[in-house]
Amino acid sequence: MAVKTQKKAGAIDMTAMCDVAFLLLTFFILTATAKQPEPLTVETPNSTVQTKLPETDLATLTVGDGKVFFGVLGRDVRVRTLEMMGQKYGIAFSPEERQRFALMDGFGVPIANLKQIIAMNGSERNQPGLQPGIPKDSLNNELKEWIYNARIANTELHQQELKFAIKGDAKLEYPNIKKVMDILQEQEVNSFNLVTGLRGENF
């Protein structure tokens, strides 16, 4: 009569898998950045035709309450744009100021007041009414210069044309949005997105 051997359950060593899980968790915690609240909150128009915005090489012009805020993707592009704007207006930004500016998603102040905004933390910077908007009139059109220098910086660093999105208040901001569109078209930027929520319409 044959003797049956008792089968034993195999043991799996989970140590390596736990190590990988903790390494991944640590990586995501260290690389994640919290989304900062927008300094200018606007109501965007609803649209049934939506196009996904680019995730790189994009500048956003936010229009609301008669103000215009400017932001560009890419920390390197932000720093290079700031350097060129400093040269244009005779303002020297320290390495620390350039580093802090690289972390800012957007801003809306004349360049003469930009150092004060850079020195603030995120919550202070985004207080309602603190930033008066970037000048865009014919006598002091700083917005035109930000757009122009950001385009140069993006081409210089990424070898790509900078794309633009306009995020505007659905109620009262058509004249200001039209002004921003005119500034873009003066620089032969005739293709851009009008942001509707998290997506945008092509124009």
Contacts in CASP RR format, 6 or more apart in sequence:
PFRMAT RR
TARGET T0000
AUTHOR 0000-0000-0000
METHOD contacts of the structure
MODEL  1
MAVKTQKKAGAIDMTAMCDVAFLLLTFFILTATAKQPEPLTVETPNSTVQ
TKLPETDLATLTVGDGKVFFGVLGRDVRVRTLEMMGQKYGIAFSPEERQR
FALMDGFGVPIANLKQIIAMNGSERNQPGLQPGIPKDSLNNELKEWIYNA
RIANTELHQQELKFAIKGDAKLEYPNIKKVMDILQEQEVNSFNLVTGLRG
ENF
36 105 0 8 1.000
36 122 0 8 1.000
36 126 0 8 1.000
37 123 0 8 1.000
37 126 0 8 1.000
38 62 0 8 1.000
38 105 0 8 1.000
38 126 0 8 1.000
39 69 0 8 1.000
39 106 0 8 1.000
39 107 0 8 1.000
39 108 0 8 1.000
39 125 0 8 1.000
39 126 0 8 1.000
39 130 0 8 1.000
39 131 0 8 1.000
40 62 0 8 1.000
40 64 0 8 1.000
40 65 0 8 1.000
40 67 0 8 1.000
40 69 0 8 1.000
40 108 0 8 1.000
40 131 0 8 1.000
42 62 0 8 1.000
42 63 0 8 1.000
42 64 0 8 1.000
42 167 0 8 1.000
42 168 0 8 1.000
42 169 0 8 1.000
42 170 0 8 1.000
42 173 0 8 1.000
43 169 0 8 1.000
43 170 0 8 1.000
43 171 0 8 1.000
44 167 0 8 1.000
44 168 0 8 1.000
44 169 0 8 1.000
44 170 0 8 1.000
44 195 0 8 1.000
44 196 0 8 1.000
44 197 0 8 1.000
45 168 0 8 1.000
45 170 0 8 1.000
45 194 0 8 1.000
45 196 0 8 1.000
46 170 0 8 1.000
46 196 0 8 1.000
47 196 0 8 1.000
47 199 0 8 1.000
47 200 0 8 1.000
47 201 0 8 1.000
49 201 0 8 1.000
50 196 0 8 1.000
50 199 0 8 1.000
50 200 0 8 1.000
50 201 0 8 1.000
51 193 0 8 1.000
51 199 0 8 1.000
51 200 0 8 1.000
51 201 0 8 1.000
51 202 0 8 1.000
52 199 0 8 1.000
52 200 0 8 1.000
53 165 0 8 1.000
53 193 0 8 1.000
53 195 0 8 1.000
53 198 0 8 1.000
53 199 0 8 1.000
53 200 0 8 1.000
54 163 0 8 1.000
55 73 0 8 1.000
56 73 0 8 1.000
56 74 0 8 1.000
56 158 0 8 1.000
56 160 0 8 1.000
57 73 0 8 1.000
57 154 0 8 1.000
57 158 0 8 1.000
57 160 0 8 1.000
57 161 0 8 1.000
57 162 0 8 1.000
57 163 0 8 1.000
58 72 0 8 1.000
58 73 0 8 1.000
58 162 0 8 1.000
58 163 0 8 1.000
58 164 0 8 1.000
58 165 0 8 1.000
59 70 0 8 1.000
59 71 0 8 1.000
59 72 0 8 1.000
59 73 0 8 1.000
59 147 0 8 1.000
59 150 0 8 1.000
59 162 0 8 1.000
59 163 0 8 1.000
59 164 0 8 1.000
59 165 0 8 1.000
60 70 0 8 1.000
60 71 0 8 1.000
60 72 0 8 1.000
60 106 0 8 1.000
60 164 0 8 1.000
60 165 0 8 1.000
60 166 0 8 1.000
60 167 0 8 1.000
60 195 0 8 1.000
61 68 0 8 1.000
61 69 0 8 1.000
61 70 0 8 1.000
61 71 0 8 1.000
61 143 0 8 1.000
61 147 0 8 1.000
61 164 0 8 1.000
61 165 0 8 1.000
61 166 0 8 1.000
61 167 0 8 1.000
61 180 0 8 1.000
62 68 0 8 1.000
62 69 0 8 1.000
62 70 0 8 1.000
62 71 0 8 1.000
62 106 0 8 1.000
62 167 0 8 1.000
62 168 0 8 1.000
63 69 0 8 1.000
63 166 0 8 1.000
63 167 0 8 1.000
63 168 0 8 1.000
63 169 0 8 1.000
63 173 0 8 1.000
63 176 0 8 1.000
63 177 0 8 1.000
63 180 0 8 1.000
64 168 0 8 1.000
64 169 0 8 1.000
64 173 0 8 1.000
64 176 0 8 1.000
65 169 0 8 1.000
66 133 0 8 1.000
66 173 0 8 1.000
66 176 0 8 1.000
67 108 0 8 1.000
67 131 0 8 1.000
67 132 0 8 1.000
67 133 0 8 1.000
67 134 0 8 1.000
68 108 0 8 1.000
68 133 0 8 1.000
68 134 0 8 1.000
68 136 0 8 1.000
68 143 0 8 1.000
68 176 0 8 1.000
68 180 0 8 1.000
69 106 0 8 1.000
69 107 0 8 1.000
69 108 0 8 1.000
69 131 0 8 1.000
69 133 0 8 1.000
69 134 0 8 1.000
70 106 0 8 1.000
70 107 0 8 1.000
70 108 0 8 1.000
70 134 0 8 1.000
70 143 0 8 1.000
70 146 0 8 1.000
70 147 0 8 1.000
70 150 0 8 1.000
71 78 0 8 1.000
71 104 0 8 1.000
71 105 0 8 1.000
71 106 0 8 1.000
71 107 0 8 1.000
72 78 0 8 1.000
72 81 0 8 1.000
72 150 0 8 1.000
72 154 0 8 1.000
72 162 0 8 1.000
75 102 0 8 1.000
75 103 0 8 1.000
76 102 0 8 1.000
76 157 0 8 1.000
77 150 0 8 1.000
77 153 0 8 1.000
77 154 0 8 1.000
77 157 0 8 1.000
77 158 0 8 1.000
77 162 0 8 1.000
78 101 0 8 1.000
78 102 0 8 1.000
78 104 0 8 1.000
79 98 0 8 1.000
79 99 0 8 1.000
79 101 0 8 1.000
79 102 0 8 1.000
80 153 0 8 1.000
80 156 0 8 1.000
80 157 0 8 1.000
81 146 0 8 1.000
81 149 0 8 1.000
81 150 0 8 1.000
81 153 0 8 1.000
82 93 0 8 1.000
82 98 0 8 1.000
82 101 0 8 1.000
83 93 0 8 1.000
83 98 0 8 1.000
84 149 0 8 1.000
84 152 0 8 1.000
84 153 0 8 1.000
85 91 0 8 1.000
85 111 0 8 1.000
85 145 0 8 1.000
85 146 0 8 1.000
85 149 0 8 1.000
86 92 0 8 1.000
86 93 0 8 1.000
86 111 0 8 1.000
88 145 0 8 1.000
88 149 0 8 1.000
89 111 0 8 1.000
89 112 0 8 1.000
91 111 0 8 1.000
91 112 0 8 1.000
91 114 0 8 1.000
91 115 0 8 1.000
93 101 0 8 1.000
93 115 0 8 1.000
93 118 0 8 1.000
97 115 0 8 1.000
97 118 0 8 1.000
97 119 0 8 1.000
100 118 0 8 1.000
100 119 0 8 1.000
101 114 0 8 1.000
101 118 0 8 1.000
104 117 0 8 1.000
104 118 0 8 1.000
104 125 0 8 1.000
107 114 0 8 1.000
107 117 0 8 1.000
107 125 0 8 1.000
107 131 0 8 1.000
107 134 0 8 1.000
108 117 0 8 1.000
108 131 0 8 1.000
108 132 0 8 1.000
108 133 0 8 1.000
108 134 0 8 1.000
109 116 0 8 1.000
109 117 0 8 1.000
109 131 0 8 1.000
109 132 0 8 1.000
109 133 0 8 1.000
109 134 0 8 1.000
110 132 0 8 1.000
110 133 0 8 1.000
110 134 0 8 1.000
110 135 0 8 1.000
110 140 0 8 1.000
110 142 0 8 1.000
111 142 0 8 1.000
117 125 0 8 1.000
117 130 0 8 1.000
117 131 0 8 1.000
124 130 0 8 1.000
125 131 0 8 1.000
134 142 0 8 1.000
134 143 0 8 1.000
134 146 0 8 1.000
135 141 0 8 1.000
135 142 0 8 1.000
135 143 0 8 1.000
136 142 0 8 1.000
136 143 0 8 1.000
136 144 0 8 1.000
136 179 0 8 1.000
136 180 0 8 1.000
136 183 0 8 1.000
141 183 0 8 1.000
143 180 0 8 1.000
143 183 0 8 1.000
144 183 0 8 1.000
144 186 0 8 1.000
144 187 0 8 1.000
147 164 0 8 1.000
147 183 0 8 1.000
147 184 0 8 1.000
147 187 0 8 1.000
147 189 0 8 1.000
148 187 0 8 1.000
150 162 0 8 1.000
151 161 0 8 1.000
151 162 0 8 1.000
151 187 0 8 1.000
151 189 0 8 1.000
154 160 0 8 1.000
154 161 0 8 1.000
154 162 0 8 1.000
155 161 0 8 1.000
155 162 0 8 1.000
163 191 0 8 1.000
163 192 0 8 1.000
163 193 0 8 1.000
164 184 0 8 1.000
164 189 0 8 1.000
164 192 0 8 1.000
164 193 0 8 1.000
165 192 0 8 1.000
165 193 0 8 1.000
165 194 0 8 1.000
165 195 0 8 1.000
165 200 0 8 1.000
166 177 0 8 1.000
166 180 0 8 1.000
166 181 0 8 1.000
166 192 0 8 1.000
166 193 0 8 1.000
166 194 0 8 1.000
166 195 0 8 1.000
167 194 0 8 1.000
167 195 0 8 1.000
168 177 0 8 1.000
168 194 0 8 1.000
168 195 0 8 1.000
177 194 0 8 1.000
181 192 0 8 1.000
184 190 0 8 1.000
184 192 0 8 1.000
191 202 0 8 1.000
191 203 0 8 1.000
192 203 0 8 1.000
193 200 0 8 1.000
193 201 0 8 1.000
193 202 0 8 1.000
193 203 0 8 1.000
194 200 0 8 1.000
194 201 0 8 1.000
194 203 0 8 1.000
END
